[in-house]
Amino acid sequence: MDIQITQREPGGVERHVDVAVPADAVREVEERTARRYTSQARLPGFRPGKAPPAMVRKRFADAIRQDVLQEVVQEAYKKVMEQEKLEPITQPHIHDLKFEPGEPLTFTLHMEVRPEVQLARVEGFRVHRPATEVTDEMVQEQLDSLRDQRATWAPTDDRPMSGDMVTVALATADEQGQIGEQKEYRLELGKDQAIPGIEDLIMEARAGETIERPVKWPEDFPDEAQRGQTKTVRVTLKEAKRKTSPDLDDAFAREVGDFESLDALREAVRKDLGAQAQREAETQLKTQLLDQIIEANPFDVPPSWVRQLVDGYANAYQIPDEDKERFAQEFRPLAERQVRRDLVVETIARDQNLRATEADVDDRVNAMATERGAEAGKLYAALQKAGRLQELEHQITEERVFAWLLERNSAE
């Protein structure tokens, strides 16, 4: 089929392709389709396939027209894909279809195509290597966090102080100065769960005591209408609990895990923090490198891929329907950046033959099984069932691309 093809934007990811099928080609399909209907038609008074062609054409005009339209459009679509070497990533849509008797059949194909990423420069960049040193203060902070996780709460008759957990009944005066019914709240003081003036009021009371006085709302209060206002607040302290953390000693180390002493726990924490710092440093290095490569090699990204990523994160974060549009606007630049990074990694992996193979995945699964003391076959089956083998393949490919980039760029 000889057709006329015109691309309006031949270089972008969104393509509009105008297609015109000559009238002669359409007529040929019409004649062939009409003959098929004539050979199969069953009309009253005629043996099968013996009805006059003109009568068949009239009786089955709509069906013949629909079959002709479908065949011509399908053949034209195949021709467009072959001739223009397009790789659609979205289902093409047909617009402005014109199909009149004796006239060329014309329509426009609208689609998104896979971007052609040409990386002219991937070497010679300089990136900053983040510090991975683990300080004594970082280790102590982690140990304090472990103690805090195992802390216990006990009621106290003292006036509450910062860090205490309190249950209070609270009411605020309205514009006429009337104080309504108190509502119960549970707060941890010093965690910015209440404005400072109310916390100060709470810390003046003992269990069962009610205190009432004017409180000024801070100038940076989220509700602008209430900033700087002074309102009478009534607080009744129902209960105060104080947290007691366990001593940081060998007994605590044994309680946390299989550690013989506090020194052993401290060393394990330092090792974990070091490994975490190393991972974060590699992530930052990778981000810096990919961002510089993207800056030096601009290219378009398919809007549909960005939308899919935004929608995926919105669902993962369980964003309410009424907030999804705002979330999409805020998250879209990050999603577009992620799509660009993925395309850069994929392009380098393809051009430099760095893609992970099945054997690479097998080796990684075997290594994981050895580390976990598991059976490799069972682990492979579990990963396959969970759909994580492709994720593992992508991870290995990314590691290879990152190593390849670090060899050709400076990290200081």
C-alpha positions as CSV (number, residue, x, y, z in Angstrom):
1,M,0.0,0.0,0.0
2,D,1.5,3.3,-1.1
3,I,0.7,6.0,1.4
4,Q,1.9,9.5,2.2
5,I,3.4,10.0,5.7
6,T,4.3,13.4,7.2
7,Q,5.7,13.8,10.7
8,R,5.1,17.2,12.2
9,E,7.7,17.0,15.0
10,P,10.2,14.4,13.9
11,G,12.6,15.0,16.8
12,G,10.4,15.0,19.9
13,V,9.0,12.3,22.1
14,E,5.4,13.3,21.2
15,R,4.7,12.6,17.6
16,H,1.9,13.7,15.3
17,V,2.0,11.7,12.1
18,D,-0.3,12.7,9.2
19,V,-1.3,9.8,7.0
20,A,-3.0,9.9,3.6
21,V,-4.0,6.7,1.8
22,P,-4.7,7.3,-1.9
23,A,-8.3,6.8,-3.1
24,D,-7.2,4.1,-5.5
25,A,-5.7,2.0,-2.6
26,V,-8.9,2.5,-0.6
27,R,-11.1,1.5,-3.6
28,E,-9.1,-1.7,-4.1
29,V,-9.8,-2.7,-0.4
30,E,-13.4,-1.8,-0.9
31,E,-13.7,-4.0,-4.0
32,R,-12.0,-6.9,-2.3
33,T,-14.2,-6.6,0.8
34,A,-17.4,-6.3,-1.2
35,R,-16.5,-9.4,-3.2
36,R,-16.0,-11.3,0.1
37,Y,-19.4,-10.2,1.4
38,T,-21.0,-11.2,-2.0
39,S,-19.5,-14.7,-1.9
40,Q,-20.8,-15.2,1.7
41,A,-24.0,-13.3,1.8
42,R,-27.3,-15.0,2.5
43,L,-30.3,-13.0,1.2
44,P,-33.9,-14.2,0.8
45,G,-34.6,-15.6,-2.6
46,F,-31.0,-16.2,-3.5
47,R,-28.7,-19.2,-3.0
48,P,-25.7,-18.5,-0.7
49,G,-23.2,-16.3,-2.6
50,K,-25.5,-15.7,-5.6
51,A,-27.1,-12.4,-4.6
52,P,-26.5,-9.5,-6.9
53,P,-23.3,-7.5,-5.9
54,A,-25.2,-4.2,-5.9
55,M,-27.9,-5.6,-3.6
56,V,-25.1,-7.0,-1.2
57,R,-23.3,-3.6,-1.2
58,K,-26.5,-1.8,-0.3
59,R,-27.6,-4.3,2.3
60,F,-24.2,-4.5,4.1
61,A,-22.9,-1.0,3.3
62,D,-22.2,-0.1,6.9
63,A,-20.4,-3.4,7.7
64,I,-18.4,-3.2,4.5
65,R,-17.4,0.4,5.3
66,Q,-16.3,-0.5,8.8
67,D,-14.2,-3.5,7.6
68,V,-12.6,-1.3,4.9
69,L,-11.8,1.4,7.5
70,Q,-10.3,-1.1,9.9
71,E,-8.1,-2.8,7.3
72,V,-6.8,0.4,5.7
73,V,-6.0,2.0,9.0
74,Q,-4.2,-1.2,10.3
75,E,-2.2,-1.5,7.1
76,A,-1.3,2.2,7.1
77,Y,-0.3,2.0,10.8
78,K,2.1,-0.9,10.1
79,K,3.5,1.0,7.2
80,V,4.1,4.1,9.3
81,M,5.9,2.0,12.0
82,E,8.1,0.2,9.4
83,Q,9.0,3.3,7.3
84,E,9.5,5.8,10.1
85,K,11.1,3.2,12.5
86,L,9.0,4.5,15.4
87,E,8.9,2.7,18.8
88,P,5.6,3.8,20.5
89,I,5.6,3.7,24.3
90,T,1.9,4.7,24.5
91,Q,-1.1,3.4,22.6
92,P,-1.4,5.6,19.5
93,H,-4.6,7.6,19.1
94,I,-6.2,8.4,15.8
95,H,-7.5,12.0,15.3
96,D,-9.1,13.9,12.4
97,L,-10.1,10.8,10.5
98,K,-11.7,11.5,7.1
99,F,-13.2,8.7,5.0
100,E,-15.4,9.9,2.1
101,P,-16.3,8.0,-1.0
102,G,-13.9,8.4,-3.9
103,E,-11.5,10.5,-1.6
104,P,-8.2,9.6,0.0
105,L,-8.5,8.3,3.6
106,T,-6.7,10.6,5.9
107,F,-6.0,10.6,9.7
108,T,-3.4,11.7,12.2
109,L,-1.6,9.3,14.6
110,H,-0.7,10.8,17.9
111,M,1.7,8.9,20.1
112,E,4.7,9.1,22.5
113,V,7.9,7.4,21.3
114,R,10.9,6.2,23.2
115,P,13.4,9.1,23.4
116,E,16.7,8.9,21.5
117,V,19.2,9.6,24.1
118,Q,22.6,10.6,22.7
119,L,25.2,11.1,25.4
120,A,28.0,13.1,23.8
121,R,29.8,13.7,27.1
122,V,30.0,11.3,30.1
123,E,33.6,11.8,31.1
124,G,35.7,14.5,32.7
125,F,33.3,15.6,35.4
126,R,34.4,16.4,39.0
127,V,32.2,15.5,42.0
128,H,32.6,15.8,45.7
129,R,32.9,12.7,47.8
130,P,30.9,13.1,51.1
131,A,32.6,12.3,54.4
132,T,32.0,8.9,55.7
133,E,33.8,9.3,59.1
134,V,31.8,8.0,62.1
135,T,32.3,10.2,65.2
136,D,32.0,9.2,68.8
137,E,29.0,11.7,69.0
138,M,27.2,9.8,66.2
139,V,27.7,6.5,68.0
140,Q,26.5,7.9,71.3
141,E,23.4,9.4,69.6
142,Q,22.6,6.0,68.2
143,L,23.0,4.3,71.6
144,D,20.8,7.0,73.2
145,S,18.2,6.2,70.6
146,L,18.3,2.5,71.5
147,R,17.9,3.4,75.2
148,D,15.0,5.7,74.3
149,Q,13.3,2.8,72.5
150,R,13.5,0.7,75.6
151,A,12.5,3.4,78.0
152,T,9.5,3.0,80.4
153,W,6.8,5.5,81.4
154,A,5.6,5.8,85.0
155,P,3.2,8.3,86.6
156,T,4.6,11.2,88.6
157,D,3.1,13.6,91.1
158,D,5.6,16.3,90.3
159,R,4.8,19.2,88.1
160,P,5.5,18.0,84.5
161,M,8.6,19.1,82.6
162,S,9.9,18.9,79.1
163,G,10.1,15.3,77.9
164,D,7.1,14.1,80.1
165,M,3.9,12.6,78.6
166,V,0.8,14.4,79.8
167,T,-3.0,13.9,79.4
168,V,-4.8,17.2,79.6
169,A,-8.3,18.6,79.2
170,L,-8.0,21.9,77.3
171,A,-10.4,24.7,76.2
172,T,-9.8,28.1,74.5
173,A,-12.0,31.1,74.7
174,D,-13.9,32.2,71.6
175,E,-14.0,35.8,70.2
176,Q,-16.6,36.7,72.9
177,G,-14.3,35.4,75.6
178,Q,-16.5,32.4,76.4
179,I,-14.7,29.2,77.3
180,G,-16.4,26.1,76.0
181,E,-16.2,22.4,76.9
182,Q,-12.7,21.1,77.4
183,K,-11.3,18.4,75.1
184,E,-8.8,15.8,76.1
185,Y,-5.3,15.7,74.5
186,R,-2.3,13.5,75.0
187,L,1.0,15.4,74.5
188,E,4.7,14.9,74.9
189,L,6.1,18.1,76.2
190,G,9.0,19.7,74.4
191,K,8.0,18.1,71.0
192,D,6.2,21.2,69.6
193,Q,2.9,19.4,69.9
194,A,1.4,22.5,71.5
195,I,2.3,26.2,71.4
196,P,4.9,27.3,74.0
197,G,2.4,29.3,76.0
198,I,0.1,26.3,76.5
199,E,3.1,24.1,77.4
200,D,4.2,26.6,80.0
201,L,0.6,26.5,81.4
202,I,0.6,22.7,81.6
203,M,4.0,22.7,83.4
204,E,2.6,24.8,86.2
205,A,-0.1,22.3,87.1
206,R,-0.1,19.2,89.2
207,A,-2.3,16.1,88.5
208,G,-6.0,17.1,89.0
209,E,-5.3,20.8,89.0
210,T,-6.9,23.4,86.7
211,I,-5.1,26.6,85.6
212,E,-6.6,29.3,83.5
213,R,-4.9,32.4,82.0
214,P,-4.4,34.4,78.8
215,V,-1.9,32.9,76.3
216,K,-0.4,34.7,73.3
217,W,-0.3,32.7,70.0
218,P,3.1,32.8,68.3
219,E,3.8,35.1,65.3
220,D,4.7,32.1,63.1
221,F,1.5,30.1,63.9
222,P,0.4,28.1,60.8
223,D,-3.0,29.7,60.8
224,E,-2.3,33.4,59.9
225,A,-5.6,34.6,61.3
226,Q,-4.6,33.5,64.8
227,R,-1.0,34.8,64.8
228,G,-0.2,37.2,67.6
229,Q,-3.7,36.8,69.2
230,T,-4.1,36.5,73.0
231,K,-6.8,34.1,74.2
232,T,-7.7,32.7,77.6
233,V,-6.8,29.1,77.9
234,R,-8.1,26.6,80.6
235,V,-6.0,23.5,81.2
236,T,-6.7,20.6,83.6
237,L,-3.8,18.2,84.1
238,K,-5.2,14.7,84.3
239,E,-2.0,12.7,84.3
240,A,1.7,13.1,83.9
241,K,4.2,10.3,83.1
242,R,7.9,10.5,83.2
243,K,10.3,8.4,81.0
244,T,13.0,6.3,82.6
245,S,15.7,5.0,80.2
246,P,17.8,1.9,81.1
247,D,21.4,2.3,82.1
248,L,24.0,2.1,79.3
249,D,25.9,-0.9,80.5
250,D,26.8,-4.5,79.7
251,A,23.4,-5.7,80.8
252,F,21.8,-3.3,78.4
253,A,24.1,-4.5,75.6
254,R,23.0,-8.1,76.2
255,E,19.3,-7.0,76.2
256,V,19.7,-5.3,72.8
257,G,21.2,-8.3,71.1
258,D,23.9,-10.9,71.1
259,F,26.6,-8.7,72.6
260,E,28.9,-9.7,75.5
261,S,29.6,-6.1,76.6
262,L,28.8,-2.5,76.0
263,D,32.0,-2.1,74.1
264,A,30.9,-4.9,71.7
265,L,27.6,-3.1,71.1
266,R,29.4,0.2,70.7
267,E,31.7,-1.3,68.0
268,A,28.7,-2.9,66.2
269,V,26.9,0.4,66.1
270,R,30.0,2.1,64.8
271,K,30.3,-0.5,62.0
272,D,26.7,-0.2,61.0
273,L,26.9,3.6,61.0
274,G,30.0,3.4,58.8
275,A,28.3,1.1,56.3
276,Q,25.3,3.4,56.2
277,A,27.5,6.4,55.7
278,Q,29.3,4.6,52.8
279,R,26.0,3.8,51.1
280,E,24.8,7.3,51.5
281,A,28.1,8.7,50.1
282,E,27.8,6.4,47.1
283,T,24.2,7.5,46.5
284,Q,25.3,11.2,46.6
285,L,28.2,10.5,44.3
286,K,25.9,8.8,41.8
287,T,23.4,11.6,42.0
288,Q,26.0,14.3,41.5
289,L,27.5,12.4,38.5
290,L,24.1,11.7,36.8
291,D,23.0,15.3,37.4
292,Q,26.1,16.7,35.7
293,I,25.7,14.2,32.8
294,I,22.0,15.2,32.4
295,E,23.0,18.9,32.4
296,A,25.6,18.3,29.7
297,N,23.3,16.1,27.6
298,P,19.8,17.5,27.5
299,F,17.0,15.4,26.1
300,D,13.2,15.2,26.3
301,V,11.4,12.6,28.4
302,P,8.0,11.1,27.7
303,P,5.2,12.8,29.8
304,S,3.5,9.4,30.2
305,W,6.5,8.0,32.0
306,V,6.6,10.9,34.4
307,R,2.8,10.6,35.0
308,Q,3.2,6.9,35.8
309,L,5.9,7.6,38.3
310,V,3.9,10.3,40.0
311,D,0.8,8.1,40.1
312,G,2.9,5.3,41.5
313,Y,4.3,7.4,44.4
314,A,0.9,8.9,45.1
315,N,-0.6,5.4,45.5
316,A,2.4,4.2,47.6
317,Y,2.0,7.2,49.9
318,Q,-1.8,6.8,49.9
319,I,-2.4,10.4,48.9
320,P,-6.1,11.3,49.2
321,D,-7.8,12.0,45.8
322,E,-8.4,15.6,46.7
323,D,-4.7,16.1,47.3
324,K,-3.4,14.2,44.3
325,E,-3.3,17.2,41.9
326,R,-1.2,19.3,44.4
327,F,1.0,16.3,45.1
328,A,1.6,15.8,41.3
329,Q,2.5,19.5,40.8
330,E,5.1,19.3,43.7
331,F,6.5,15.9,42.8
332,R,6.5,16.2,39.0
333,P,10.0,17.8,38.8
334,L,11.5,15.0,41.0
335,A,9.8,12.4,38.9
336,E,11.0,13.9,35.7
337,R,14.5,14.0,37.1
338,Q,14.3,10.3,38.1
339,V,13.1,9.3,34.5
340,R,16.1,11.2,33.1
341,R,18.5,9.4,35.4
342,D,17.1,6.0,34.6
343,L,17.4,6.7,30.9
344,V,21.1,7.8,31.3
345,V,21.9,4.6,33.2
346,E,20.1,2.5,30.6
347,T,21.8,4.2,27.7
348,I,25.3,3.8,29.2
349,A,24.6,0.2,30.1
350,R,23.5,-0.4,26.5
351,D,26.3,1.5,24.8
352,Q,29.0,0.0,27.0
353,N,27.6,-3.5,27.2
354,L,27.2,-3.3,31.0
355,R,23.7,-4.9,31.4
356,A,23.5,-7.7,33.9
357,T,23.0,-11.1,32.5
358,E,21.0,-14.1,33.9
359,A,24.3,-15.5,35.1
360,D,25.1,-12.3,36.9
361,V,21.7,-12.5,38.7
362,D,22.3,-16.2,39.6
363,D,25.7,-15.2,41.1
364,R,24.1,-12.5,43.1
365,V,21.4,-14.8,44.4
366,N,24.0,-17.4,45.4
367,A,26.0,-14.7,47.2
368,M,22.8,-13.5,49.1
369,A,22.0,-17.1,50.0
370,T,25.5,-17.7,51.4
371,E,25.3,-14.5,53.4
372,R,21.9,-15.5,54.9
373,G,22.7,-19.2,55.3
374,A,19.8,-20.1,53.0
375,E,19.4,-22.5,50.1
376,A,20.1,-20.7,46.8
377,G,17.3,-22.5,44.9
378,K,14.7,-21.6,47.4
379,L,15.8,-18.0,47.6
380,Y,15.8,-17.7,43.8
381,A,12.2,-19.1,43.8
382,A,11.1,-16.7,46.5
383,L,12.6,-13.7,44.7
384,Q,11.0,-14.8,41.4
385,K,7.6,-15.2,43.0
386,A,7.9,-11.7,44.6
387,G,8.8,-10.3,41.2
388,R,12.2,-9.1,42.4
389,L,14.6,-10.7,40.0
390,Q,14.2,-7.8,37.5
391,E,14.8,-5.4,40.4
392,L,18.0,-7.3,41.2
393,E,19.1,-7.2,37.6
394,H,18.5,-3.5,37.5
395,Q,20.5,-3.1,40.7
396,I,23.5,-5.0,39.3
397,T,23.4,-3.0,36.1
398,E,23.4,0.3,38.0
399,E,26.3,-0.8,40.1
400,R,28.3,-1.6,36.9
401,V,27.4,1.7,35.3
402,F,28.3,3.6,38.4
403,A,31.7,1.8,38.7
404,W,32.3,2.6,35.0
405,L,31.6,6.3,35.5
406,L,33.8,6.6,38.6
407,E,36.7,5.3,36.5
408,R,36.3,8.1,34.0
409,N,35.4,11.0,36.3
410,S,37.1,12.6,39.4
411,A,35.7,12.2,42.9
412,E,37.4,14.3,45.5
